[in-house]
Amino acid sequence: MIFGKISPVISMATQDTLFNPSPEFITGSYMTAVANNYPLGANQVNFRVSYGNCTFNSGSVVKFDVIHSDNVVLSGSTIATWGEDDSVILDAIALAQGTTVTQVVSGSANMFGF
C-alpha cells in the first residue's frame, strides 16, 4: 500500500463536548486511497480516501491512524491513463481535494481490515 505525504496537511477541529468553546485541532500529514468496486474499463472510479498519520519502522509504514475519510470520484483521462503507477491517482485525488502529494512512501499498514 502507498501513502502520500501532503502539503498543506489536513486539520480537523475536535471538541470533547458539544458546548466546549475551545476546540482543539488534530492534523494529518498523509493520505491513502482505495478504489471501491472498480470494474475493468469503467468510465469513473469512486475512491475511499483516508487522511491521517503514519508510524514508520525502518522507513516503511507499519501503522496508519485515520483522522478523516472521504470519497472522491475520478473519471476521464485521469483513470484512462492510470496504468500501474498508483501515485498518479494519489496526485489526482490530492489536487481534487486542495492539497499536494510531496512524497510517496509504502508499507504494510492494514487499516482497512482486509
Secondary structure, 3 states (H helix, E strand, C coil): CEEEEEEEEEEEEECCCCCCCCCEEEEEEEEEEEEECCCCCCCEEEEEEEEEEEEEECCEEEEEEEEEEEEEEEECHHHHCCCCCCHHHHHHHHHHHCCEEEEEEEECCCCCCC
